[in-house]
């Protein structure tokens, strides 16, 4: 068994042991919490903090897409930036509406706005916090959030904190479904027709679980046609697009030249840029609204100098052109994986049986670019078998994604490709994926429901030991 997979699963299985029954003398508050956790422990779906893996393990999970973190490049630039400002003060010592609005932070926001062709930018502690901060601030009573059903958890949290009267989803990446929701809103509320109320549409450039791309151009054209008053506006989360799509990795909006058509772009520096923190790209009106209405801006300390320095050098490096080779390589690696899997002699059989499907691989040759995120769709329950195979046999780190993170019938193993995944490693990964799929096909043909795949038998041996 692979050492990392053994360590990870052993720790995970030990964490599944029930605890509430052994806490009879503890305060009821803690017993109640442990009882709640025990329900998930019994189902083996309690989330746990996993140990970090080293470079001997195939990395198909981390957000270091262009390997700027692994290479040490951003660290070098960060240390040089700190050295250039030897008198920097560590803490912001206040929120943006008081002492925390310091010059270096404002200069960095201005620089980032210029890079992404935005009127202004606001730096936040994370991309998650960017969504949670901006969405409640911009929605007024009577307004509507209309959102793609696959948007990130942070968007849901932001909507939940808002005063918007309507929160309506539409089918994933479906322009016609968006039109139906917008038509229904317009018929039921004249304010959306006159412009008295606003519709805020939430989408992502690259969807983090599905790896597909938003049909943004078509959606923007639709809203312009339906709402000429301009009261329907977009908030696009570019967390997964930055570094992967667009000129110098500036994202989908930059690729399509829609900088003036999108009200708010959410970027983050903690993925492809190899740093930390989030960024809100917007105009001065949105900036004023955030500073005066976003509770995060009022009540939380502003980002510290080291955080802002890390964001500054990460974004500079990412968008300077120095990462173009890495950006192009990720495209090559993903397409190589697609070709290796779909040209395998057993591909048609396992695909037809539903054992393994890769929707984002379909017609990839005809698309100008692909996403670095590749979901390997499986039958319900089989995602765990595949993840165990990759971790315990292939020594490759890729996690099973199950309900409630994704819908019940859309389980998968999520692969993330990086500039540090060599083509030889990609070929090895494709071989292991197909080895597992062939094993599942043989089990199906034998017709014995009691037979389990090899990696799951190995997992069960670890479970006994735990």
C-alpha positions in Angstrom: 0.0 0.0 0.0 1.1 3.5 -0.7 2.5 5.2 2.4 0.6 8.4 2.2 -2.7 6.7 1.5 -2.2 4.4 4.4 -1.4 7.2 6.7 -4.3 9.3 5.5 -6.9 6.6 5.7 -5.6 5.2 9.0 -6.0 8.6 10.6 -9.4 9.1 9.0 -10.7 5.7 10.2 -9.5 6.4 13.7 -11.5 9.6 13.7 -14.6 7.6 12.9 -14.7 5.9 16.3 -17.8 7.2 18.3 -17.0 9.5 21.2 -20.3 10.6 22.8 -20.7 7.4 24.8 -17.4 7.8 26.6 -18.1 11.4 27.7 -20.7 10.7 30.5 -18.9 13.0 32.9 -18.5 15.9 30.4 -20.8 18.9 30.2 -23.9 18.2 28.2 -22.9 20.9 25.7 -19.9 18.9 24.5 -21.8 15.6 24.7 -24.5 16.9 22.5 -21.9 18.1 19.9 -20.1 14.8 20.0 -23.5 13.0 19.5 -24.1 15.1 16.4 -20.6 14.2 15.1 -21.2 10.5 15.9 -24.1 10.4 13.5 -21.7 11.3 10.7 -19.0 9.1 12.1 -21.3 6.1 11.8 -21.9 7.0 8.1 -18.2 7.5 7.6 -18.8 10.9 6.1 -17.4 13.1 8.8 -14.9 15.6 7.3 -11.5 15.6 8.9 -8.3 17.6 8.5 -5.9 15.5 6.3 -2.1 15.4 6.5 -0.2 17.3 3.9 1.5 15.1 1.3 5.0 15.5 0.0 6.2 15.6 -3.6 6.5 11.8 -3.9 2.7 11.7 -4.0 0.9 12.5 -7.2 -0.9 15.8 -6.6 -4.3 16.0 -8.3 -6.0 18.0 -5.5 -4.1 21.2 -4.5 -5.0 24.6 -5.8 -1.4 25.4 -6.8 -2.4 25.2 -10.4 0.7 26.8 -12.0 3.1 25.5 -9.3 4.1 29.0 -8.2 3.9 27.9 -4.6 5.7 24.6 -5.0 8.5 26.2 -7.0 9.2 28.8 -4.3 8.9 31.6 -6.8 6.2 33.6 -5.0 8.0 33.1 -1.7 11.2 34.6 -3.2 9.2 37.6 -4.5 7.4 38.0 -1.2 10.6 38.1 0.8 12.1 40.6 -1.7 8.9 42.8 -1.3 9.3 42.7 2.5 12.9 43.6 2.2 12.0 46.6 0.0 9.8 47.9 2.9 11.9 47.2 6.0 9.8 49.5 8.2 6.5 47.9 7.4 4.0 47.6 10.3 2.8 44.0 10.8 -0.9 44.6 11.8 -3.4 46.9 10.1 -4.6 47.7 13.6 -8.1 48.6 12.5 -10.9 48.2 9.9 -11.0 50.0 6.5 -13.3 52.7 8.0 -10.7 53.6 10.6 -7.0 53.0 11.0 -6.7 50.1 8.6 -6.9 52.0 5.3 -3.2 52.3 4.9 -1.3 53.6 1.9 0.4 50.3 0.8 -3.0 48.5 0.8 -4.6 51.3 -1.3 -1.7 51.3 -3.8 -1.9 47.6 -4.2 -5.6 47.7 -4.9 -5.0 50.4 -7.5 -2.4 48.3 -9.2 -4.6 45.2 -9.3 -7.4 47.2 -10.7 -5.2 48.4 -13.5 -4.0 44.9 -14.3 -7.6 43.5 -14.6 -9.0 46.7 -16.3 -11.4 47.4 -13.5 -12.3 50.8 -12.0 -11.2 49.7 -8.5 -10.4 46.7 -6.4 -10.9 45.7 -2.8 -8.6 43.1 -1.1 -10.2 40.7 1.4 -8.8 38.0 3.6 -10.1 35.2 1.3 -12.2 34.6 -1.8 -14.9 33.0 0.5 -14.9 36.2 2.6 -15.2 38.3 -0.6 -18.5 36.7 -1.5 -19.8 36.8 2.1 -18.9 40.5 2.3 -20.1 41.8 -1.0 -23.4 39.9 -1.6 -25.3 41.1 1.5 -24.0 44.7 0.9 -25.3 45.1 -2.6 -28.8 43.5 -2.3 -31.6 45.8 -1.2 -35.1 44.8 -0.1 -37.2 43.8 -3.1 -34.1 42.7 -5.1 -33.5 39.2 -6.4 -30.5 36.9 -6.5 -30.7 34.5 -9.5 -27.9 32.0 -9.3 -26.5 29.0 -11.1 -27.4 25.9 -9.1 -23.7 25.0 -9.0 -22.3 28.2 -7.4 -19.9 27.9 -4.5 -21.0 27.6 -0.8 -19.7 31.1 -0.1 -22.2 32.5 -2.5 -25.0 30.7 -0.7 -23.7 32.1 2.6 -23.6 35.6 1.2 -27.1 35.4 -0.1 -28.4 34.0 3.2 -27.1 37.1 5.0 -28.7 39.5 2.5 -32.1 41.3 2.5 -32.9 40.2 -1.0 -36.6 39.2 -1.4 -36.0 36.5 -4.0 -33.3 33.8 -4.2 -33.9 31.6 -7.2 -31.6 29.1 -8.9 -31.5 28.1 -12.5 -30.2 24.9 -14.1 -26.5 24.7 -14.4 -25.0 26.6 -17.3 -28.4 26.7 -19.0 -29.1 30.0 -20.8 -32.7 29.0 -21.5 -33.3 28.1 -17.9 -31.9 31.6 -16.9 -34.3 33.2 -19.3 -37.3 31.4 -17.8 -36.4 32.5 -14.3 -35.9 36.1 -15.5 -39.2 36.1 -17.4 -41.0 34.8 -14.3 -39.6 37.5 -12.1 -40.5 40.2 -14.6 -44.1 39.0 -14.8 -44.5 38.8 -11.1 -42.9 42.1 -10.1 -43.2 45.3 -12.2 -40.2 46.7 -10.3 -37.9 44.5 -12.3 -39.3 45.9 -15.5 -39.1 49.6 -14.5 -35.7 49.2 -12.9 -36.9 50.0 -9.4 -35.6 46.6 -8.2 -32.4 44.9 -9.3 -31.6 41.3 -10.3 -28.1 40.1 -9.3 -27.0 37.0 -11.3 -24.4 34.8 -9.7 -22.2 32.6 -11.9 -18.6 31.2 -11.9 -16.2 31.3 -14.8 -15.0 27.7 -14.1 -17.2 25.6 -11.9 -15.1 24.0 -9.1 -16.9 20.7 -9.0 -17.9 20.2 -12.7 -14.9 21.8 -14.4 -17.0 23.4 -17.1 -17.1 27.0 -18.4 -19.9 29.5 -18.0 -21.6 30.6 -21.2 -21.1 34.1 -20.0 -21.3 36.0 -23.4 -24.7 34.5 -24.1 -26.0 35.3 -20.6 -24.8 38.9 -20.8 -26.5 39.3 -24.2 -29.7 37.9 -22.7 -29.8 40.2 -19.8 -29.1 43.3 -21.9 -32.0 42.3 -24.2 -34.4 41.7 -21.3 -33.4 44.5 -19.0 -32.4 47.6 -21.0 -32.5 49.7 -17.8 -29.4 47.9 -16.6 -30.9 46.6 -13.4 -29.8 43.0 -14.0 -26.1 42.7 -13.3 -23.6 39.8 -12.8 -21.3 38.8 -10.0 -18.9 36.2 -11.4 -16.6 34.2 -9.2 -13.3 33.7 -11.1 -11.6 31.7 -8.3 -10.9 28.8 -10.7 -10.5 30.8 -13.8 -7.6 33.1 -12.8 -4.3 31.7 -14.0 -6.0 29.2 -16.3 -8.1 31.2 -18.7 -7.6 34.5 -20.6 -4.7 36.7 -21.5 -1.9 36.3 -19.0 -4.4 34.2 -16.9 -6.6 37.2 -16.2 -9.8 35.1 -16.4 -12.9 34.5 -18.5 -14.1 38.1 -18.4 -10.8 39.3 -19.7 -10.8 36.6 -22.4 -14.2 37.7 -23.6 -13.5 41.5 -23.3 -16.5 41.9 -20.9 -14.8 44.0 -18.2 -17.3 46.8 -18.6 -20.3 44.5 -18.7 -19.7 42.6 -15.4 -20.5 44.5 -12.2 -18.4 42.4 -9.9 -15.6 39.9 -10.4 -14.4 37.8 -7.4 -10.7 36.7 -7.8 -8.4 35.1 -5.3 -4.7 34.9 -4.9 -4.6 31.6 -3.0 -4.9 29.3 -6.0 -3.0 29.9 -9.3 -1.2 33.0 -7.9 0.4 30.9 -5.1 -0.4 33.4 -2.3 -3.4 34.1 -0.2 -6.4 36.4 0.0 -9.3 37.4 -2.2 -10.0 40.4 -4.5 -13.3 42.2 -5.5 -13.1 43.9 -8.8 -15.8 46.5 -9.2 -16.6 50.2 -9.8 -16.5 53.1 -7.4 -20.2 52.8 -6.6 -19.8 49.2 -5.4 -16.6 50.1 -3.5 -18.6 52.9 -1.7 -21.4 50.5 -0.9 -19.0 47.9 0.5 -17.2 50.4 2.7 -20.4 51.8 4.1 -22.6 48.7 4.2 -20.4 45.5 4.3 -20.1 44.4 7.9 -16.8 42.8 7.0 -15.4 46.1 6.0 -16.7 47.9 9.1 -16.1 45.3 11.8 -13.1 43.3 10.7 -9.4 44.3 10.8 -8.1 45.1 7.4 -5.7 42.7 5.6 -2.1 43.0 7.1 0.9 44.2 5.2 2.4 40.7 4.8 -0.9 39.4 3.3 -1.2 42.4 0.9 2.5 42.0 -0.1 1.9 38.3 -0.9 -1.2 39.2 -3.0 0.7 41.9 -4.8 3.7 39.8 -5.8 1.5 36.8 -6.6 -0.8 38.7 -8.9 2.1 40.5 -10.5 3.9 37.3 -11.3 0.7 35.6 -12.5 -0.2 38.3 -15.0 3.3 39.4 -16.1 3.5 36.8 -18.9 6.0 34.8 -17.0 3.4 32.1 -16.3 2.3 31.7 -19.9 4.3 28.5 -20.4 2.8 26.9 -17.3 -0.7 28.0 -18.4 -0.2 26.4 -21.8 1.3 23.2 -20.2 -1.8 22.7 -18.0 -3.9 22.7 -21.2 -1.6 20.1 -22.8 -1.6 17.9 -19.7 -5.4 17.8 -19.4 -5.8 17.0 -23.1 -3.2 14.3 -22.8 -5.1 12.7 -20.0 -8.3 12.8 -22.0 -6.6 11.2 -25.0 -5.0 8.5 -22.8 -8.2 7.5 -21.2 -10.6 7.7 -24.2 -8.2 5.8 -26.5 -7.9 2.9 -24.0 -9.3 -0.4 -25.4 -11.8 -0.7 -22.5 -13.0 2.9 -22.6 -16.2 2.4 -24.6 -17.2 -0.6 -22.4 -16.7 1.2 -19.1 -18.3 4.4 -20.4 -21.4 2.5 -21.8 -21.9 0.7 -18.5 -21.7 4.0 -16.6 -18.7 2.8 -14.6 -16.6 5.9 -15.7 -17.7 9.0 -17.5 -15.8 12.2 -18.2 -18.3 14.8 -19.5 -15.7 17.5 -19.9 -13.7 15.3 -22.2 -16.4 15.2 -24.8 -15.4 17.1 -28.0 -12.5 18.6 -26.2 -10.5 18.8 -29.4 -12.9 21.3 -30.8 -12.8 23.7 -27.9 -10.2 26.5 -27.7 -9.3 25.7 -24.1 -10.2 23.2 -21.4 -10.4 23.5 -17.6 -7.8 22.1 -15.2 -10.6 20.5 -13.2 -11.7 17.1 -14.4 -14.5 15.2 -12.6 -14.4 11.5 -13.1 -18.1 10.6 -12.8 -19.0 7.2 -11.3 -22.0 5.3 -10.2 -23.1 6.2 -6.7 -20.8 4.7 -4.1 -18.1 3.9 -6.6 -16.4 7.2 -6.2 -15.1 5.9 -2.9 -13.7 2.8 -4.5 -11.9 4.9 -7.2 -10.5 7.3 -4.6 -9.1 4.4 -2.5 -7.5 2.9 -5.6 -5.7 6.1 -6.5 -4.6 6.8 -2.9 -3.6 3.2 -1.9 -2.4 1.7 -5.2 -1.5 4.6 -7.5 0.0 6.9 -4.8 -2.0 9.7 -6.3 -4.1 12.2 -4.2 -7.6 12.7 -5.6 -10.7 12.8 -3.4 -14.1 11.3 -3.7 -16.9 14.0 -3.9 -20.3 12.8 -2.7 -23.6 14.2 -1.6 -24.3 16.8 -0.2 -21.3 18.5 -1.8 -22.7 17.4 -5.2 -26.2 16.1 -6.0 -26.9 12.4 -5.0 -26.7 11.1 -8.6 -23.6 13.0 -9.6 -20.8 11.5 -7.5 -17.3 11.7 -8.7 -13.6 11.8 -8.1 -12.3 15.3 -8.7 -8.9 15.7 -10.5 -7.1 19.0 -10.5 -4.2 19.2 -13.0 -1.1 21.4 -12.4 2.1 22.6 -14.1 4.0 20.1 -11.9 2.2 17.0 -13.2 4.5 15.6 -15.8 3.1 13.9 -18.9 4.6 10.6 -17.7 2.7 11.1 -14.4 -0.5 11.9 -16.3 -0.1 8.7 -18.3 0.4 6.7 -15.2 -2.7 8.3 -13.6 -4.8 7.5 -16.7 -3.5 3.9 -16.6 -4.6 3.5 -13.0 -8.0 5.0 -13.6 -8.6 2.5 -16.4 -7.2 -0.4 -14.3 -9.8 0.4 -11.7 -12.6 0.8 -14.3 -11.7 -2.6 -15.9 -11.7 -4.2 -12.4 -15.2 -2.8 -11.8 -16.3 -4.1 -15.2 -15.0 -7.6 -14.3 -16.9 -7.6 -11.0 -20.1 -6.6 -12.8 -19.6 -9.4 -15.3 -19.1 -11.9 -12.5 -22.4 -10.8 -11.0 -21.4 -11.3 -7.4 -22.5 -8.4 -5.2 -20.2 -9.5 -2.4 -17.0 -9.0 -4.4 -15.2 -5.7 -3.6 -12.4 -4.1 -5.6 -8.8 -4.6 -4.4 -8.3 -1.1 -2.9 -11.5 -1.3 -0.9 -10.4 -4.6 0.6 -7.1 -2.9 1.5 -9.2 0.0 3.1 -11.2 -2.6 5.1 -8.0 -4.1 6.5 -7.0 -0.6 7.7 -10.5 -0.2 9.2 -10.0 -3.4 11.3 -6.7 -2.1 12.5 -8.2 1.2 13.5 
